[in-house]
Amino acid sequence: MQVYQVPYNFEHEEKIFGGYVSLRQAIYLILTIASIGLFFLPFMNILVKIILFLTIVGICVIFAFLKIDGTNADKYFIYIFKFLANRRIYILER
């Protein structure tokens, strides 16, 4: 029996919610909506709450919808974080 290799293309995200938003984007939008809960914390100043809220909303919206050179921004951020967190070995050669 012959076995054939089937090529897979994982670059495309399937739009699940209404044909406009993928699952990854929906999770980021849910996190954005959930960040409204910051306003119900009684021990924080309102200015700090607003700054945290706007920061979380900005990051989530960028991660959900921005693409950098065809790569999603969240995946791009993970690549940068892995590069910075990775230990590098420097070899001095003369």
N, C-alpha and C positions, 0 to 999 in steps of 0.2 A: 504494500500500500504506500502510495506517495504522500508525503507531508509537505505542504506549501507554507512558507512564511507569509503571514498576513501583516502588512504594514499598518501601524497605528499612527494617527495624527492627534496628539494631545494638545496642540496649540489652540484649538477651538473650544470655547466654552459654550455649553448649551444653555440657552435662555429659558429658564424654567418658569419664572413668575411673570405671566402676562406676555411672554415673548420679548420682554425688554430687559429684565434683570436676571442675572445668573445667581446660583446659590451663594457663591463667594460674595458677590455684591450685596445680596440680601442680608447676609450675616453682618457685614459692615454697616449697613443701614439700620439694622436692629440695634447694634452697639451704639450708634449715634442717637437713636431714640431713647435708649436706656440711660444715656448720660444725662438726661433731664433730671434723673433722680438725685444728681448733685445738688440741686436747688432745695432739696428737703433735708439736707444735713444741717443741724442747728448750730454746730460748733465752728463753722467757717464763716469768714467775712464774705459779703456779697461780691466784692471785687475779685477775690480769689476764686469764688464759684464761677463767675463769668469767664475769667481767664482759663480755668480748667475746662469749662464747657466748650468754649470756642476752640481750644487746642484739640480736644478729643474729636469734635465735629470736623475740624479741618483735616486731621490725620485720617479719620475714617472715610471721608469723602474722597480724599486723594487716593487712598489705598483702593477704594472701590472702583473709581472711574478713570484714573490716569494711567496711561501707558507710556513707557519710556523705551523707545526703539523697538516697539512690538512686544515688550515685556511688561507685565502688570507691575505697578509700583510696589505692591506688597512683596512680591517675589524679588524685585530689585533690591528692596530694603533688606530682605533676608540674606541675599548674596553679599551685600556690603557689610552687614553685621558679622557674617561668617568669616569674611576676609579680615576684618578688624580683630575678631576674637581668636583667630587661629594663631597658634604659636609658629613663628618663623625661625628657621635656623640659618644663621648667616655664616658662611664659610669664607675666611680670608685666604685668598691665594695670591701669591706673588710671582 
